[in-house]
Amino acid sequence: MLLEVCCGNLDSVKAAVEGGAPRVELCSRLDLDGLTPLWDELREARRLFPTLKIHALIRPREGDFCYCPEEMAQIAADIQTALDLGADGIVVGALTEKGDVDREALESILPKGPALTFHRAFDVCRRPFEALKVIEELGFHRILTSGQAPSAQEGTDLLRELQAQTSLTILPGGGINAFNARRILELTGCRELHASASSVLPDGRKVSDAKKIAAILAAIR
């Protein structure tokens, strides 16, 4: 079983490593549900932790996941920058205005080689099983999703159905903690989890908590 920690800053990456997580998703602005990371933080995370698996979220703005050609060009450029700075994987997604996976837009920008995760745009697509097929055909390796529910715990039925129908890794995320992690894995048949495992510091910053990370890992071993 594997835990990926969602890190919105470099301090969270340090906490993830201290807590024992083997992989992080690095982003910025968790208050906006995650945007493309700061390049200096990605560069420093790679320098500090050369063996840590780092997947970079590429999301240029808040709001919906329907991107114009100029935004897709920005996403493509950001993907290349993230890879140049040492990211092991890319987390990305795009939808059409009707709520389907934007196959045409993604085909033009997806890199060959690195691990690819389709992000939680999946949770607002209109036909999840059709979306699953398109995501498979595009060459993604995993899908980050709460099962189209407010939390992964509430979305276990769809998570289980998705995992049963694909060889891709279905990566439950949303409200994962030490108390529900093992049960979510048991109910869904999934083998990886995604959690921020964060605490709010006195200065108001939200930072991943090494103790919470260690507790989740202990629960799923």
Beta strands, then each sheet from edge to edge (+ up, - down):
strand 1: 2-7
strand 2: 23-26
strand 3: 53-57
strand 4: 89-92
strand 5: 115-118
strand 6: 142-145
strand 7: 169-172
strand 8: 192-195
strand 9: 198-200
strand 10: 206-208
sheet 1: 7+ 6+ 5+ 4+ 3+ 2+ 1+ 8+
sheet 2: 9+ 10-
end
